[in-house]
Amino acid sequence: MKCTVCGACCVAPDISALNKPAGVPCDHLLADNKCAIYEDRPLVCRQYQADEVCLEIEAPTLDGRVRRLTALFA
């Protein structure tokens, strides 16, 4: 599945390689939900694959998407 550029995967989970706690936006997440260090992002980010969960969490705002993603996996 192609990434929907929703940004939720850069906010909801913790990303230990970047010392990013769960629920906090990654320091490298840009306003357009793209990654400022895309070419040099950590392996965990490179290995992430968009899937049907991305469609399940569709919401009009990033906060709404993060709440839905967190609810699915909490």
C-alpha positions in Angstrom: 0.0 0.0 0.0 1.2 3.5 -0.8 1.8 5.9 2.1 -1.0 8.4 2.6 1.4 10.9 4.2 -0.9 11.2 7.2 2.1 11.6 9.7 0.6 9.4 12.4 3.4 6.9 12.2 5.8 9.8 13.1 3.8 10.8 16.2 1.9 7.8 17.8 4.7 5.2 18.3 7.9 5.6 20.2 11.0 5.7 18.0 13.9 4.7 20.3 16.5 5.3 17.6 15.5 9.0 17.7 14.8 9.1 21.5 11.2 9.9 20.6 8.5 9.0 23.1 5.1 7.8 22.0 2.5 10.5 21.3 5.2 13.2 20.6 5.8 14.4 17.1 9.2 13.4 15.7 11.5 16.4 15.6 12.0 15.7 11.9 8.3 15.7 11.0 7.6 18.7 8.7 4.4 20.7 8.4 3.5 18.8 5.3 3.9 15.4 7.2 7.1 14.6 5.3 10.4 13.7 6.9 13.2 16.3 7.0 15.8 13.5 7.2 14.1 11.1 4.8 17.4 10.1 3.0 19.1 9.5 6.4 16.2 8.3 8.5 16.8 5.4 10.9 16.4 1.8 9.9 13.1 1.4 11.9 11.6 4.2 9.8 12.9 2.7 6.6 11.4 -0.6 7.4 7.9 0.8 8.2 5.4 -0.3 5.6 2.1 1.5 5.2 -0.8 -0.9 5.5 -4.6 -1.0 5.9 -4.3 0.5 9.4 -3.4 3.8 7.6 -6.8 3.8 6.0 -8.5 2.8 9.3 -7.1 5.9 11.0 -8.0 8.5 8.3 -9.2 11.7 9.9 -9.1 15.3 8.9 -6.4 16.3 11.4 -3.1 14.8 12.5 -4.3 14.8 16.2 -7.4 12.8 15.1 -5.3 10.3 13.2 -2.9 9.9 16.2 -5.8 9.4 18.6 -7.3 6.6 16.3 -3.9 4.9 15.9 -3.2 5.0 19.6 -6.7 3.6 20.3 -6.1 0.7 18.0 -2.8 -0.3 19.6 -3.2 0.8 23.2 
